[in-house]
Amino acid sequence: MLEVRRLRLLAEFARRGSIAATAAALGYTPSAVSQQLAALEREAHVPLLDRTARSAELTDAGRRLAARAEEILSLVETAEAELSAQADTPTGRVVVTAFPTAAVAFAPALAHSLGAHPGLTFVLRQTRPGDGIRQVQNGEVDIALIDDWTGKVPDQSPAVLEFFHLRRDPLVLVVPDGHRMSDPDRPVDLQQLREEPWMAAPPGEPSRQAVERLLDTVGGARPVPWEFEGLHTILSLVARGIGITAVPALALAAGDQGVAVRRIPECTLAREVYAVTRRASVRRPSVAVTLRAIYAAAREAQPAAPEA
């Protein structure tokens, strides 16, 4: 009989490509992963890994079993969800991972809403861009809050995942109070801001790419003199008069003081915000109630209203 936990390890190994990466992803030691995969080979009565002194890779039988393992794990989760759905009261542990601005914006409403379910343990973690979908697919978390600047992520993701659209998050201009563009009666003119000290995330970050695309519409700007990890760090520096920036509006949901927020005329740059979970998990009462709370939190998280 094949052991389900070991099948999960094999599926993770197929995704990661190495024992060390599999161990890091699941919180095990490499030796523990190696031992469990060896035990799975004994259960299967065929070699699943081709091992060398420095690496290991799946055999043909290993690849076939890894593909079946994904199906088996999905069926197991579906069965668990169907049994759980018969209980009216949400109980157990739900782990949600979120990109930083969503974590900050949604946390207060989530804590208030889910506090009404004493049998539910709620865990909210921040994650790096691009990790949320993988963590949901791998079963590391139950729900991920992700942002999509391309409009293509749901269509390009595995069919075992379900996406729930939460909101559209437009790019807005943020300047210090007292800046000439902080006057709501003065039209925003990006041409006049090309030589300003712009601040943005490091190159490669989606929000940085959005700022660069914005400035390209007016012929570009001088190189960004200030680069900082974290939109909230950037906003705090804008409030101190060090520079200006453009960020997704949701980044201002915490109510940053000392800044003025302006809509950018004819700007269509925005990201879509989604909650993602495995389809088999949706029927679990604990996941269902958390998804409803996330949807409500997304509606309640109101950034500072930008001036036209």
C-alpha angles and dihedrals in degrees: 000000000000114000114232096219091055091049087055089054091050092050090050091049089053089055097043101038098216140061092234093053091046091051092048092049095050099036097247132123116257090243091055091051091048092050093049093049090049089052089051089053089054090050091049094044091221134086110264099177131045103215130198130174091268107026148011132216135181121269119221089266089049092054092049093049092046089056090049090046090063090054093046093049091050091051091049091051091048091053091049091049092050091052092045092049089066089068114082096201119075109233138162134043125318119189118200125185122197142177109257102259092049091049091054095042099045103034098086095052092042093052091049096046099043091044086079089071107068093181092058123089110202123198121186119190133178118232140189120260112278096018099091098074092047091050092052093046091049093049093244090124135016100223134015127199107212138175124220122198094174103056088226107086098096093050093047097048129095117280091237089073128081123205125209115195111225107175148322113254114202127203112253134187117247122194133165119270107267094031112132090246091053089078105099090207091060115083116239110250114182090192089067090051099052094100095043119112100264121198124203146153119279119286113283095033111122093234090052090051089051091053091050092049089049093053091044087066089068097040098278130278137246115287113289104262096198126050122180136172110238130034092233090059089052092049092051090054092048088054088057091055096249096127147316133266147178118231139163108279093239089068087072096055091104089067102247112208126220097035137098120217121210133184113239112233115242091356113146096175110125142134129232117229120214141178110221129196139155112274091233091057098056094085094055107106092222092053094041094053091046091052090052090050091050092050091051092046090053089055093046096048099095116180119211105289108254118229116238 
